[in-house]
Amino acid sequence: MADIRTVFIDMQNGADYAIAALLLQEDDGLDTAVILSLFTDRRAENDDVIPGGTDNKRGTWIDSFAEVEGDKYGSRLWLLERAKLLPETVNRVREYCAEALNWMIRDGVAKAVNVSAEIVRRHPLGIINTQIDIIKPDGSTTRYKFDKLWSAA
């Protein structure tokens, strides 16, 4: 079954639906699943530090319809909005991406999900790029690269 193709633009502009010849493009759903998993705000854990000093744990209405009670949708990347460019931040980017995509392994969409993150620029504004490899059950790999996934901007 086809899905409406969602494309990631950048962190500032988010994502949009792809159009071709005045019609919405379709895909197999993997691109859309990755984008929505990474860029929908997952509810913060009790021990997470919320940026901006609020107590708003965010989250999404989708969690209310989880088939497995306690399942959480999205990622905690939003928690890094005000983080400093430190090795710990790179580790958290990697951890939060893997956590957001782990459902693919549980649901049999992927055999494995490999996430790497690296600092590509420190000054004047720090930037972290991320590469995600989704290894499908048939052994094929789909690679996603997110340039400027995190920025000190």
Buried (B, 14 or more C-beta within 10 A) or exposed (E): EEBEBBBBEEBEEEBEEBEEEEEEBBBEBBBBBBBBBBBBBBBBEEEEEBBEEEEEBBBBEBBEEEEEEEEBBBBBBBBBEEBEBEEEBBEBBBBBBBBBBEBBBEEEBBBEBBBBBEBEBEEEEBBBBBBBBBBBEEEEEBEBEBEBBBBBE
